[in-house]
Amino acid sequence: MHQTLSAIVTEGQELAALHQAIERLAARSCLDINAPSTIRHLMSGNFAALPEASPTLCGELRQMQTLLYRLEDSNSEDIGIAGLQRLRRQHGEIIAAHAGNKA
């Protein structure tokens, strides 16, 4: 299945918005999201190793980072149209929830 240029541009903009939301939440949580050890602890669920941030914010950040990885790695051949629609819906919900939370 071929994507149109406008779909590719839109997808890039959506991923950029998710990246920005992750960066804002990480800054609010006092986490260096670019540090490999932070990502490792975050993705493994080892929030105790990240004492500067609350477990609740770590959980939200982990969910957002997981969604970002899934969106970046997936395409319609892998998960189908319904799967892509579900991921896009989750993406929209996360962006809407964090749109007003600027660091």
N, CA, C and O of each residue as an XYZ file, in Angstrom:
412
protein
N       0.857     -1.177      0.000
C       0.000      0.000      0.000
C       0.905      1.242      0.000
O       1.816      1.342      0.822
N       0.661      2.171     -0.904
C       1.481      3.368     -1.016
C       0.819      4.531     -0.287
O      -0.395      4.721     -0.348
N       1.659      5.305      0.408
C       1.151      6.487      1.083
C       1.252      7.677      0.141
O       2.167      7.766     -0.678
N       0.300      8.586      0.271
C       0.396      9.816     -0.494
C       1.363     10.745      0.220
O       1.650     10.558      1.403
N       1.862     11.733     -0.485
C       2.793     12.688      0.098
C       2.157     13.427      1.268
O       2.813     13.646      2.286
N       0.892     13.814      1.141
C       0.238     14.542      2.232
C       0.088     13.659      3.469
O       0.182     14.156      4.592
N      -0.143     12.361      3.284
C      -0.246     11.448      4.430
C       1.099     11.315      5.127
O       1.158     11.252      6.355
N       2.177     11.272      4.356
C       3.518     11.177      4.934
C       3.849     12.446      5.714
O       4.402     12.368      6.811
N       3.521     13.605      5.166
C       3.773     14.882      5.844
C       2.969     14.955      7.133
O       3.498     15.340      8.176
N       1.689     14.586      7.065
C       0.833     14.605      8.250
C       1.378     13.669      9.322
O       1.433     14.032     10.497
N       1.780     12.473      8.922
C       2.338     11.518      9.877
C       3.593     12.085     10.529
O       3.781     11.932     11.736
N       4.444     12.729      9.760
C       5.653     13.346     10.302
C       5.325     14.437     11.302
O       5.991     14.559     12.330
N       4.306     15.229     11.011
C       3.889     16.290     11.927
C       3.334     15.708     13.221
O       3.595     16.233     14.303
N       2.571     14.628     13.111
C       2.008     13.989     14.291
C       3.109     13.385     15.164
O       3.064     13.495     16.389
N       4.085     12.754     14.538
C       5.196     12.197     15.308
C       6.004     13.307     15.972
O       6.461     13.153     17.104
N       6.179     14.421     15.273
C       6.891     15.565     15.860
C       6.120     16.109     17.064
O       6.725     16.472     18.073
N       4.797     16.167     16.963
C       3.981     16.639     18.088
C       4.100     15.691     19.275
O       4.148     16.139     20.421
N       4.146     14.391     19.016
C       4.301     13.427     20.096
C       5.683     13.557     20.727
O       5.812     13.488     21.949
N       6.710     13.741     19.916
C       8.065     13.981     20.436
C       8.065     15.197     21.363
O       8.641     15.152     22.450
N       7.428     16.269     20.938
C       7.379     17.492     21.750
C       6.622     17.273     23.050
O       7.035     17.771     24.096
N       5.523     16.536     22.998
C       4.761     16.245     24.215
C       5.608     15.426     25.186
O       5.568     15.660     26.394
N       6.365     14.477     24.670
C       7.253     13.662     25.499
C       8.330     14.547     26.128
O       8.620     14.426     27.318
N       8.914     15.422     25.338
C       9.957     16.316     25.853
C       9.414     17.239     26.939
O      10.087     17.475     27.942
N       8.198     17.765     26.748
C       7.594     18.641     27.767
C       7.339     17.876     29.061
O       7.638     18.371     30.148
N       6.787     16.670     28.943
C       6.506     15.881     30.135
C       7.801     15.472     30.830
O       7.872     15.482     32.059
N       8.817     15.116     30.063
C      10.110     14.756     30.655
C      10.707     15.949     31.399
O      11.236     15.793     32.500
N      10.623     17.135     30.805
C      11.140     18.336     31.469
C      10.364     18.611     32.751
O      10.956     18.956     33.774
N       9.054     18.460     32.702
C       8.208     18.650     33.883
C       8.549     17.632     34.968
O       8.396     17.904     36.158
N       9.007     16.465     34.546
C       9.363     15.391     35.466
C      10.827     15.460     35.901
O      11.285     14.634     36.692
N      11.559     16.451     35.379
C      13.001     16.597     35.659
C      13.803     15.393     35.190
O      14.764     14.989     35.843
N      13.410     14.823     34.064
C      14.110     13.679     33.492
C      14.810     14.079     32.205
O      14.275     14.847     31.406
N      16.012     13.549     32.013
C      16.744     13.748     30.764
C      16.353     12.614     29.827
O      16.924     11.524     29.885
N      15.389     12.874     28.976
C      14.848     11.843     28.088
C      15.873     11.388     27.043
O      15.674     10.364     26.390
N      16.953     12.132     26.884
C      17.992     11.754     25.924
C      19.067     10.869     26.534
O      19.936     10.368     25.820
N      19.018     10.671     27.850
C      20.007      9.818     28.518
C      19.600      8.348     28.366
O      18.488      7.970     28.733
N      20.495      7.528     27.830
C      20.159      6.105     27.653
C      19.718      5.424     28.952
O      18.826      4.576     28.928
N      20.320      5.777     30.067
C      19.934      5.137     31.331
C      18.507      5.521     31.724
O      17.774      4.701     32.276
N      18.115      6.750     31.444
C      16.746      7.172     31.742
C      15.752      6.361     30.925
O      14.764      5.860     31.460
N      16.011      6.235     29.642
C      15.132      5.463     28.762
C      15.082      4.005     29.209
O      14.012      3.398     29.246
N      16.233      3.452     29.544
C      16.291      2.057     29.977
C      15.431      1.839     31.228
O      14.643      0.896     31.280
N      15.581      2.711     32.239
C      14.790      2.584     33.468
C      13.310      2.828     33.199
O      12.446      2.127     33.726
N      13.036      3.813     32.386
C      11.651      4.155     32.066
C      10.951      3.002     31.361
O       9.858      2.599     31.757
N      11.576      2.474     30.324
C      10.933      1.438     29.525
C      10.854      0.098     30.258
O       9.982     -0.719     29.964
N      11.758     -0.129     31.207
C      11.704     -1.375     31.983
C      10.723     -1.267     33.149
O      10.419     -2.261     33.807
N      10.226     -0.037     33.402
C       9.302      0.165     34.513
C      10.006      0.324     35.842
O       9.362      0.268     36.890
N      11.314      0.520     35.823
C      12.108      0.681     37.040
C      12.089      2.154     37.466
O      13.110      2.839     37.407
N      10.922      2.626     37.892
C      10.746      4.030     38.229
C      11.492      4.420     39.503
O      11.782      5.599     39.708
N      11.806      3.448     40.361
C      12.557      3.738     41.587
C      13.949      4.280     41.264
O      14.536      5.008     42.065
N      14.474      3.926     40.092
C      15.784      4.422     39.670
C      15.704      5.853     39.135
O      16.721      6.441     38.767
N      14.488      6.408     39.096
C      14.261      7.771     38.612
C      13.584      8.573     39.727
O      12.447      9.013     39.560
N      14.261      8.770     40.857
C      13.611      9.393     42.026
C      13.208     10.847     41.814
O      12.398     11.379     42.572
N      13.761     11.493     40.798
C      13.429     12.895     40.553
C      12.026     13.085     39.992
O      11.512     14.203     39.971
N      11.404     12.004     39.537
C      10.066     12.097     38.931
C       9.084     11.202     39.686
O       9.455     10.174     40.252
N       7.835     11.624     39.676
C       6.803     10.819     40.333
C       6.514      9.571     39.505
O       6.618      9.594     38.278
N       6.152      8.483     40.182
C       5.805      7.258     39.446
C       4.654      7.473     38.460
O       4.628      6.852     37.398
N       3.713      8.338     38.800
C       2.584      8.604     37.900
C       3.070      9.238     36.604
O       2.672      8.816     35.518
N       3.932     10.250     36.712
C       4.454     10.898     35.509
C       5.356      9.949     34.731
O       5.362      9.964     33.500
N       6.117      9.126     35.442
C       6.947      8.130     34.758
C       6.076      7.165     33.968
O       6.413      6.798     32.842
N       4.961      6.756     34.554
C       4.041      5.854     33.855
C       3.481      6.480     32.595
O       3.402      5.834     31.550
N       3.088      7.757     32.698
C       2.570      8.463     31.518
C       3.650      8.592     30.454
O       3.396      8.392     29.266
N       4.847      8.926     30.889
C       5.956      9.090     29.949
C       6.295      7.757     29.283
O       6.595      7.716     28.090
N       6.247      6.687     30.039
C       6.506      5.359     29.482
C       5.456      5.014     28.425
O       5.798      4.492     27.364
N       4.187      5.299     28.704
C       3.122      5.025     27.737
C       3.337      5.827     26.459
O       3.191      5.303     25.355
N       3.682      7.093     26.615
C       3.889      7.941     25.443
C       5.086      7.473     24.631
O       5.032      7.442     23.402
N       6.164      7.108     25.311
C       7.364      6.643     24.622
C       7.083      5.322     23.903
O       7.552      5.111     22.784
N       6.326      4.442     24.536
C       5.953      3.170     23.912
C       5.124      3.417     22.656
O       5.351      2.789     21.621
N       4.170      4.327     22.750
C       3.346      4.658     21.591
C       4.218      5.222     20.467
O       4.043      4.864     19.302
N       5.146      6.096     20.816
C       6.044      6.657     19.809
C       6.825      5.552     19.106
O       6.917      5.537     17.879
N       7.384      4.631     19.882
C       8.131      3.525     19.273
C       7.242      2.700     18.352
O       7.652      2.324     17.254
N       6.027      2.423     18.803
C       5.115      1.614     17.989
C       4.726      2.342     16.711
O       4.667      1.731     15.644
N       4.464      3.626     16.806
C       4.104      4.395     15.605
C       5.269      4.457     14.632
O       5.077      4.339     13.421
N       6.459      4.639     15.147
C       7.624      4.730     14.273
C       7.928      3.392     13.599
O       8.391      3.355     12.459
N       7.668      2.312     14.301
C       8.030      0.988     13.790
C       6.940      0.303     12.973
O       7.206     -0.678     12.279
N       5.741      0.806     13.053
C       4.652      0.086     12.397
C       4.270      0.701     11.063
O       4.548      1.867     10.784
N       3.641     -0.101     10.270
C       3.034      0.371      9.024
C       1.800     -0.466      8.771
O       1.552     -1.433      9.490
N       1.037     -0.120      7.781
C      -0.248     -0.783      7.563
C      -0.104     -2.278      7.264
O      -1.014     -3.045      7.579
N       0.999     -2.712      6.674
C       1.185     -4.142      6.400
C       1.376     -4.932      7.688
O       1.012     -6.106      7.753
N       1.946     -4.298      8.719
C       2.226     -4.991      9.971
C       0.992     -5.144     10.849
O       0.756     -6.220     11.399
N       0.201     -4.084     10.989
C      -0.897     -4.131     11.950
C      -2.265     -3.879     11.326
O      -3.280     -3.945     12.020
N      -2.304     -3.600     10.069
C      -3.579     -3.396      9.390
C      -4.165     -2.018      9.652
O      -3.682     -1.267     10.498
N      -5.198     -1.712      8.919
C      -5.852     -0.407      9.007
C      -6.458     -0.183     10.388
O      -6.321      0.906     10.946
N      -7.121     -1.185     10.946
C      -7.745     -1.042     12.266
C      -6.695     -0.759     13.331
O      -6.915      0.058     14.225
N      -5.560     -1.432     13.236
C      -4.477     -1.200     14.192
C      -3.913      0.202     14.077
O      -3.649      0.850     15.089
N      -3.726      0.678     12.851
C      -3.245      2.045     12.652
C      -4.248      3.063     13.171
O      -3.861      4.064     13.774
N      -5.516      2.820     12.943
C      -6.544      3.736     13.432
C      -6.537      3.778     14.955
O      -6.686      4.851     15.541
N      -6.367      2.621     15.609
C      -6.300      2.563     17.063
C      -5.093      3.348     17.583
O      -5.217      4.106     18.545
N      -3.924      3.171     16.952
C      -2.726      3.898     17.364
C      -2.902      5.402     17.164
O      -2.492      6.192     18.014
N      -3.500      5.797     16.063
C      -3.747      7.226     15.800
C      -4.700      7.806     16.844
O      -4.510      8.933     17.303
N      -5.711      7.049     17.212
C      -6.665      7.499     18.234
C      -5.946      7.685     19.577
O      -6.159      8.685     20.262
N      -5.093      6.720     19.952
C      -4.320      6.829     21.190
C      -3.404      8.050     21.125
O      -3.267      8.788     22.100
N      -2.790      8.249     19.982
C      -1.899      9.389     19.784
C      -2.651     10.690     20.001
O      -2.173     11.576     20.709
N      -3.832     10.810     19.392
C      -4.640     12.021     19.538
C      -5.049     12.266     20.975
O      -5.057     13.409     21.432
N      -5.392     11.202     21.696
C      -5.780     11.343     23.097
C      -4.625     11.831     23.952
O      -4.810     12.682     24.823
N      -3.438     11.299     23.709
C      -2.262     11.705     24.488
C      -1.901     13.154     24.181
O      -1.628     13.929     25.098
N      -1.897     13.525     22.916
C      -1.564     14.900     22.541
C      -2.583     15.869     23.165
O      -2.201     16.916     23.688
N      -3.868     15.523     23.108
C      -4.899     16.386     23.685
C      -4.738     16.514     25.188
O      -4.929     17.595     25.745
N      -4.386     15.412     25.851
C      -4.238     15.428     27.309
C      -3.064     16.286     27.762
O      -3.097     16.876     28.842
N      -2.036     16.351     26.936
C      -0.817     17.057     27.323
C      -0.608     18.375     26.578
O       0.437     19.008     26.728
N      -1.567     18.785     25.796
C      -1.416     19.996     24.986
C      -1.213     21.241     25.841
O      -0.460     22.136     25.457
N      -1.854     21.307     26.959
C      -1.749     22.489     27.817
C      -0.621     22.415     28.832
O      -0.385     23.387     29.549
N       0.092     21.276     28.916
C       1.147     21.110     29.919
C       2.504     21.470     29.324
O       3.241     20.590     28.880
N       2.827     22.729     29.314
C       4.111     23.167     28.762
C       5.065     23.436     29.897
O       4.713     24.059     30.898
N       6.283     22.954     29.723
C       7.309     23.147     30.757
C       7.867     24.543     30.715
O       8.740     24.883     31.513
